[in-house]
Amino acid sequence: QVQLVESGGGLVQAGGSLRLSCAASGRTFSTYTMDWFRQAPGKEREFVAGIRWSGGSTYYAESVKGRFTISGDNAKNTVYLQMNSLKSEDTAVYYCRATAALHGGLYYWGQGTQVTVSS
């Protein structure tokens, strides 16, 4: 099992920045990818960014490319999402997800952290 705890959310003005953290514990040795998703009110949950623990390859949704940066600290089993130039459209609950190499890919989700961008 893997437990994920997000932090760093809050209220920020448009154009501002926030850094989200997702700390993983438990059977972290089985995880190979960490991702950030978000869900705005009345919207479906969508992919934001992802990173592979091995190699550090990163992936981004088109809507956040050039503004968000995902990174990881292997020693701390923590992934970060640096969010710059925030827009009101970025307002959502942000969730981290760990993918484990079990059953063709087993997912673990955090409980989310609220990000609100005011204008």
C-alpha positions as CSV (number, residue, x, y, z in Angstrom):
1,Q,0.0,0.0,0.0
2,V,1.0,3.6,-0.6
3,Q,-0.2,6.6,1.3
4,L,-0.1,10.1,-0.2
5,V,-0.5,13.4,1.5
6,E,-0.7,16.7,-0.5
7,S,0.1,20.1,0.9
8,G,0.8,23.6,-0.3
9,G,-2.6,24.6,-1.6
10,G,-4.2,27.9,-0.8
11,L,-5.6,31.2,-2.1
12,V,-3.4,33.2,-4.5
13,Q,-3.9,36.1,-6.8
14,A,-3.9,35.6,-10.6
15,G,-0.3,35.7,-11.8
16,G,1.0,34.4,-8.5
17,S,2.8,31.2,-7.6
18,L,2.3,28.2,-5.4
19,R,4.3,25.0,-4.8
20,L,2.4,21.8,-4.0
21,S,4.0,18.8,-2.3
22,C,3.0,15.2,-2.3
23,A,4.7,13.0,0.3
24,A,4.5,9.3,-0.2
25,S,4.8,6.6,2.4
26,G,4.3,2.9,2.7
27,R,5.2,0.6,-0.2
28,T,6.9,3.3,-2.2
29,F,9.5,1.0,-3.7
30,S,6.8,-0.4,-6.0
31,T,5.9,3.0,-7.5
32,Y,7.4,4.2,-10.8
33,T,5.4,7.2,-11.8
34,M,3.9,10.1,-9.8
35,D,1.3,12.4,-11.3
36,W,-0.7,15.5,-10.5
37,F,-4.4,15.7,-11.4
38,R,-6.9,18.4,-10.7
39,Q,-10.7,18.7,-10.5
40,A,-12.5,22.0,-10.7
41,P,-16.1,22.4,-9.5
42,G,-18.5,20.8,-11.9
43,K,-15.6,19.4,-14.0
44,E,-14.1,16.0,-14.5
45,R,-10.7,15.2,-13.0
46,E,-7.9,15.9,-15.4
47,F,-4.3,15.1,-15.8
48,V,-1.9,18.0,-15.0
49,A,1.7,16.7,-14.9
50,G,3.6,13.5,-14.3
51,I,7.2,12.3,-13.6
52,R,9.0,9.0,-13.6
53,W,11.2,8.2,-10.6
54,S,13.7,6.5,-12.9
55,G,15.1,8.9,-15.4
56,G,13.0,11.8,-14.3
57,S,11.0,12.1,-17.6
58,T,8.2,14.6,-17.2
59,Y,4.9,15.1,-18.9
60,Y,2.5,18.0,-18.9
61,A,-1.0,18.9,-20.0
62,E,-1.1,21.5,-22.8
63,S,-2.9,23.9,-20.5
64,V,0.0,24.1,-18.0
65,K,3.1,23.8,-20.2
66,G,5.5,26.6,-19.6
67,R,3.9,27.5,-16.3
68,F,4.0,24.4,-14.2
69,T,7.1,22.3,-13.3
70,I,7.0,18.9,-11.7
71,S,10.0,17.5,-9.8
72,G,10.7,14.8,-7.3
73,D,13.0,14.1,-4.4
74,N,13.7,10.3,-4.4
75,A,15.2,10.4,-0.9
76,K,12.1,12.0,0.6
77,N,9.6,10.1,-1.7
78,T,8.1,13.5,-2.4
79,V,6.9,15.0,-5.6
80,Y,6.5,18.8,-6.2
81,L,4.4,20.9,-8.5
82,Q,5.7,24.4,-8.9
83,M,2.9,26.5,-10.3
84,N,3.7,29.9,-11.8
85,S,1.6,32.5,-13.6
86,L,-1.5,31.1,-12.1
87,K,-4.9,31.8,-13.8
88,S,-8.4,31.6,-12.5
89,E,-8.8,28.5,-14.6
90,D,-6.3,26.7,-12.4
91,T,-8.7,26.8,-9.5
92,A,-9.3,23.2,-8.5
93,V,-8.6,20.5,-6.0
94,Y,-5.2,19.1,-6.8
95,Y,-4.5,15.4,-6.3
96,C,-1.4,13.4,-6.5
97,R,-1.4,9.8,-7.8
98,A,1.2,7.1,-7.5
99,T,1.4,4.3,-10.0
100,A,2.7,0.9,-8.7
101,A,3.9,-1.9,-10.9
102,L,1.2,-4.2,-9.8
103,H,-1.7,-5.7,-11.7
104,G,-0.6,-3.9,-14.8
105,G,-0.6,-0.6,-13.0
106,L,-2.2,0.0,-9.6
107,Y,-3.1,3.6,-8.6
108,Y,-3.0,5.3,-5.2
109,W,-4.5,8.7,-4.7
110,G,-4.0,11.4,-2.1
111,Q,-7.0,13.3,-0.6
112,G,-6.2,16.5,-2.5
113,T,-5.3,20.1,-1.7
114,Q,-7.4,23.1,-2.7
115,V,-5.9,25.8,-5.0
116,T,-8.0,28.9,-5.5
117,V,-6.8,31.6,-7.8
118,S,-8.5,35.0,-7.5
119,S,-8.7,37.8,-10.0
